[in-house]
Amino acid sequence: MDRQARIYIAGHRGMVGSAIWSLLERKGFKNLIGKSRGELDLKNQDDVIQFFKENKPQIVIDAAARVGGILANNDYPYQFLMDNLLIQNNLIEASIKYDVEKFIFLGSSCIYPKLAPQPLNENALLTASLEPTNQWYAIAKIAGVKACEAARVQYNRDFVSLMPTNLYGPNDNFDLETSHVLPAMIRKFNEAKENNNATVTLWGSGEPMREFLHVNDLALAVEFALTNTLPDNLYNVGTGVDLSIKALALMIQEVVGHKGTIVWDDSKPDGTPRKLMDVSKINALGWQHRIDLKDGINKTYEWFLNNQNTFKTVKIS
């Protein structure tokens, strides 16, 4: 891989994009391109086309998306469907139009059916119904996977899709209304600790099983896809190990040092019963995760404490 190649990282200021940017900088890539939301509206096709025309990226990494937890997905289904469709469609179309050499599309494990056999294999895609609470985001990401596959088939392009499991790490969203479960727990337990170890109420039964991948491990998977020609279009990216939400809560409670009570509100939805990724396909090619979950949570909590005064409320509009 030419370290002088022009690489556009869409969403370079988000948790995923910033981790990829930092890693590629450390690896010696010299021509990284990034634009903030204020500088480039990825939902505007004309603006995206003009950006590609002017900057001529050779490689595009699509880490831009509207993301959120169960609450945000439930409350704003239209935005989660349409915003993600617009962002990815504009990037894929411009990449085809301006002969981008490699396109790496990042999605989510939620593309797979709610009750698909575990662990989730890439072949489970489109075999049954999705989890209703995040189906809007999932449908958009499925469309992105299929658009990249179509580009491979019709135009012989090196477009590949990486589907990570639940992510966490530095620059995560810790807003309690729009965040995912792990960062939300870190913030809840920390605030309760500071409030005389107050009781923490968590959604659901705590029984669902989830898998978590540190964002720096995903960045390494992106680098792996960048520096190798992968034979297929779709790869799961994860640890291959899961735990219950209750076990996760106890782990985070210990890391934070909260000594109070946990109450489970089982009137709230659990979501998919289990989401464990089959990562044998990408493991067989040579990539494996490196960061242990508890070590990763410790590092993420340290980052949270050092940066909590900079957090902004994430608004859906």
Backbone hydrogen bonds, N-H to C=O, Kabsch-Sander energy under -0.5 kcal/mol:
donor,donor_aa,acceptor,acceptor_aa,energy
5,A,2,D,-1.8
7,I,5,A,-0.8
7,I,31,N,-2.3
8,Y,6,R,-0.6
8,Y,59,I,-2.8
9,I,7,I,-0.6
9,I,33,I,-2.5
10,A,8,Y,-0.7
10,A,61,I,-2.2
12,H,9,I,-0.9
14,G,11,G,-1.4
17,G,11,G,-0.6
18,S,14,G,-2.5
19,A,15,M,-1.3
20,I,16,V,-2.3
21,W,17,G,-2.7
22,S,18,S,-2.4
23,L,19,A,-2.1
24,L,20,I,-2.7
25,E,21,W,-2.4
26,R,22,S,-2.1
27,K,23,L,-1.8
28,G,25,E,-1.4
29,F,24,L,-2.5
30,K,3,R,-2.9
31,N,3,R,-0.6
31,N,5,A,-0.5
33,I,7,I,-3.1
40,L,36,S,-2.1
42,L,40,L,-0.9
44,N,41,D,-1.9
45,Q,43,K,-0.7
48,V,44,N,-2.1
49,I,45,Q,-2.6
50,Q,46,D,-2.2
51,F,47,D,-2.2
52,F,48,V,-2.3
53,K,49,I,-2.3
54,E,50,Q,-2.0
55,N,51,F,-2.6
56,K,52,F,-2.3
58,Q,6,R,-2.2
59,I,6,R,-2.0
60,V,102,K,-2.4
61,I,8,Y,-2.7
62,D,60,V,-0.6
62,D,104,I,-2.9
63,A,10,A,-1.8
63,A,61,I,-1.2
67,V,65,A,-0.7
69,G,178,T,-0.7
73,N,69,G,-2.4
74,N,70,I,-2.5
75,D,71,L,-2.2
76,Y,72,A,-2.1
80,F,76,Y,-2.0
81,L,77,P,-1.9
82,M,78,Y,-3.0
83,D,79,Q,-1.8
84,N,79,Q,-0.6
85,L,81,L,-1.9
86,L,82,M,-2.8
87,I,83,D,-2.4
88,Q,84,N,-2.2
89,N,85,L,-2.4
90,N,86,L,-2.2
91,L,87,I,-1.8
92,I,88,Q,-2.7
93,E,89,N,-2.6
94,A,90,N,-2.1
95,S,91,L,-2.0
96,I,92,I,-1.9
97,K,93,E,-2.6
98,Y,94,A,-2.2
99,D,96,I,-1.3
100,V,95,S,-2.9
101,E,58,Q,-2.1
102,K,58,Q,-1.2
103,F,158,D,-1.8
104,I,60,V,-2.7
105,F,103,F,-0.6
105,F,160,V,-2.8
106,L,62,D,-1.4
107,G,105,F,-0.5
107,G,162,L,-2.5
109,S,164,P,-1.3
111,I,108,S,-1.5
112,Y,109,S,-1.6
114,K,129,S,-2.2
116,A,113,P,-1.5
120,L,276,L,-4.2
124,A,121,N,-2.3
125,L,122,E,-1.3
127,T,124,A,-1.6
134,N,131,E,-1.2
135,Q,132,P,-0.8
138,A,134,N,-2.2
139,I,135,Q,-2.8
140,A,136,W,-1.6
141,K,137,Y,-2.2
142,I,138,A,-2.7
143,A,139,I,-2.1
144,G,140,A,-1.7
145,V,141,K,-2.3
146,K,142,I,-2.5
147,A,143,A,-2.2
148,C,144,G,-2.2
149,E,145,V,-2.1
150,A,146,K,-2.6
151,A,147,A,-1.9
152,R,148,C,-1.7
153,V,149,E,-2.3
154,Q,150,A,-3.2
155,Y,151,A,-1.7
156,N,152,R,-0.9
157,R,151,A,-1.3
158,D,101,E,-0.8
159,F,157,R,-1.8
160,V,103,F,-2.7
160,V,158,D,-0.5
161,S,233,N,-3.4
162,L,105,F,-2.9
163,M,235,Y,-3.1
165,T,237,V,-1.9
166,N,211,E,-0.9
168,Y,213,L,-1.4
172,D,169,G,-1.2
174,F,172,D,-0.7
178,T,175,D,-0.6
179,S,175,D,-2.0
184,A,180,H,-1.9
185,M,181,V,-2.3
186,I,182,L,-2.1
187,R,183,P,-2.2
188,K,184,A,-2.7
189,F,185,M,-2.9
190,N,186,I,-2.0
191,E,187,R,-2.7
192,A,188,K,-2.4
193,K,189,F,-2.4
194,E,190,N,-2.2
195,N,191,E,-0.9
196,N,193,K,-0.6
197,N,192,A,-0.9
197,N,193,K,-0.8
198,A,192,A,-1.9
200,V,261,T,-2.8
201,T,199,T,-0.5
202,L,200,V,-0.5
202,L,263,V,-2.8
204,G,265,D,-2.0
209,M,273,P,-2.6
210,R,243,L,-3.1
211,E,275,K,-0.6
213,L,166,N,-3.1
215,V,168,Y,-2.6
217,D,214,H,-1.3
218,L,214,H,-1.4
219,A,215,V,-2.2
220,L,216,N,-1.5
221,A,217,D,-1.6
222,V,218,L,-2.4
223,E,219,A,-2.4
224,F,220,L,-2.1
225,A,221,A,-2.3
226,L,222,V,-2.2
227,T,223,E,-2.2
228,N,224,F,-0.6
230,L,228,N,-0.8
235,Y,161,S,-2.2
237,V,163,M,-2.5
243,L,210,R,-2.3
245,I,208,P,-2.0
246,K,206,G,-2.3
248,L,244,S,-2.3
249,A,245,I,-2.6
250,L,246,K,-2.2
251,M,247,A,-2.0
252,I,248,L,-2.7
253,Q,249,A,-2.8
254,E,250,L,-2.0
255,V,251,M,-2.2
256,V,252,I,-2.8
257,G,253,Q,-2.0
258,H,253,Q,-1.6
263,V,200,V,-2.9
265,D,202,L,-3.1
265,D,263,V,-0.6
266,D,264,W,-1.2
268,K,265,D,-1.7
275,K,209,M,-1.3
278,D,120,L,-2.7
279,V,277,M,-0.9
283,N,279,V,-2.3
284,A,280,S,-2.1
285,L,281,K,-0.6
285,L,282,I,-0.5
286,G,282,I,-0.7
286,G,283,N,-1.1
287,W,282,I,-1.8
292,D,290,R,-0.6
296,G,292,D,-2.6
297,I,293,L,-2.6
298,N,294,K,-2.4
299,K,295,D,-2.1
300,T,296,G,-2.3
301,Y,297,I,-2.8
302,E,298,N,-2.0
303,W,299,K,-2.1
304,F,300,T,-2.6
305,L,301,Y,-2.5
306,N,302,E,-1.7
307,N,303,W,-1.1
307,N,304,F,-0.8
308,Q,304,F,-1.5
310,T,307,N,-2.3
311,F,308,Q,-0.9
315,K,313,T,-0.7
